[in-house]
Amino acid sequence: MFESLTERLTQIFRALGGKGKLSEADVRAGLREIRQALLGADVHYQVARELLKRVEEQAIGARVLQSLTPSQQLLAIVRKEMAAVMGGTARGLSLSGRPALVLLVGPAGAGKTTTAGKLARWFTKRGRRPLLVCCDPFRPAAAEQLSTLAEQVGVPFLNAPDPLPGIRAALGEAKRGLRDVVIVDTPGVPPGEPPPGFLASLVAELGPGDVLLVLDALTGQEAARIAEAFLPLGVTGVILTKLDGDARGGAALSLPARIGRPIVLVGVGERPEDLEAFHPDRMADRILGLGDLQGLVERLEEAAGGEIEEAAARVREGAFTLEDFLAQLEAVGKAGSLSQLLARIPGVKGLADDPELERELKRSRAIIQSMTVEERRNPHIIGASRKRRIARGSGTSVQEVNRLLAQYEQTKKLVKRMRRGRIPPGFNPLNMG
C-alpha cells in the first residue's frame, strides 16, 4: 500500500534528518521535493498545494528551525496536515432508521457487489444483523453473485429487480426477521453515463441514512471526477476499494478535500474480512513510513481474538507449549498475508516484501500440525526418530524441524523473561533461529 510514495517521502525525510540543523532554504527545498512526490503519486495539484502551504506556514519559524530535531518537527507537521487533508478524524456511519438503510452506489468495476458482502460481514462482527439486497435490474448475474457472497458471510439475501417496491418489501422482511441493517447493492454505472434515474427516486422516497459511494483507489485523483456524477444522490461517505494494490495514494489523499465527503471504509484485500474503518491519522502514518501498530492489533484481535486471549492466559500462568505457538501462527494466518501485517510495523519494509517469510510461516504450521498432542505439550520428548516422522508428515526436512524447535525455545525464554519484566539483550523476534 502506497509503496512508491512512502519510499520517496522516507528518502526526503532521511536526507533532511542527515543535515542536523535546518535552514529556511533547506525546509523550502524539502517541501518542494514533497510536493513533487505528491504530484508523482497522482495527488490532485490543488490538494498538494494547499497541504504544503499550511505546512510551510508552520514550518518556517523559530520553533522548527531552532529545534534540536527540526526534521522530526517538520515530519510531525506534515503528518498532522496530511491527516487533516484526509478528513482529520475517523467517521462512522449514521445507521439511522429501524432497520437502517445503507445504499451502495458507484461506477462499474469498482468492486461494489464484493464490497456489499464485505460490509455485511463487517456489520456482523460488530453485533449487527444485516440483510443483503440486490437492486440491479440491468445485470442478471448481479443477484447470483451477491447471493453467493451472502451465503459465504452467513447473512440472508433478497433480490429486488423492481427497485422501489422491492426495497420496501425488503425493509418489511428485515423488520419481520429482526434484521437491523439493510444493505442495498445497486447497478454499476458505465463510464461517462449518469446514474440510473430510479436511484434518485429511491433516495427521495426511502431516505437512506447512509449513501455510500464505492470507488476504486487505483483510479487516483480521477476518482474525484467520477464521484461528481453521484453527489446529487446525497452521498454521505466513500468506501475506497483495492487500497492494498495502490502504490501511489492519490485517491485517498485527494478525495475528501475535492468532494467534501469522508472516506469511511477501505478495502484492503480480496477476502470477506478485508474491509477496515478509515482512520486518517493512521493512514498518514502509513504513508510516511511510520507504520500502524494499532491497526495491526485490531486486525489480529478481530481475526482470532479468542485464541490469542487463551494463549495469553496460559502464558501468564507460566505455560507456553507448541500448541500455544501454533495458536499464534494460526492467528497470524487468519488476520491476512504476513506481508500485509508486517507492512503495518515501522522499520520492517524489507521483511514485509520477503516472500520467504510467508513460506516459512506455512512450514512452521505444517510441522507443528504433524506432531502428536503429547509432542506439542512436551517438546522435550521429540528425539531423532520422531523428528524424521514429523519431517515426513509435514513435507519438510529434519533440519527445518530442528529450526522450528529452536525458535520455540527462544520464544519460551522470551515469555519467561517478560513475565519477570526483562527482555533478553539483543533479542529480535523477527529474526529467530
Secondary structure, 3 states (H helix, E strand, C coil): CCHHHHHHHHHHHHHHHCCCCCCHHHHHHHHHHHHHHHHHCCCCHHHHHHHHHHHHHHHCCHHHHCCCCHHHHHHHHHHHHHHHHCCCCCCCCCCCCCCEEEEEECECCCCHHHHHHHHHHHHHHCCCCEEEEECCCCCHHHHHHHHHHHHHHCCCEEECCCHHHHHHHHHHHHHHCCCCEEEEECCCECCCCCCCHHHHHHHHHHCCCEEEEEEEHHHCCHHHHHHHCCHHHCCCEEEEECHHHCCCCHHHHHHHHHHCCCEEEEECCCCCCCEEECCHHHHHHHHCCCCCHHHHHHHHHHHHHHHHHHHHHHHHCCCCCHHHHHHHHHHHHHHCCHHHHHCCCCCCHHHHCCHHHHHHHHHHHHHHHCCCHHHHHCHHHCCHHHHHHHHHHHCCCHHHHHHHHHHHHHHHHHHHHHHCCCCCCCCCHHHCC
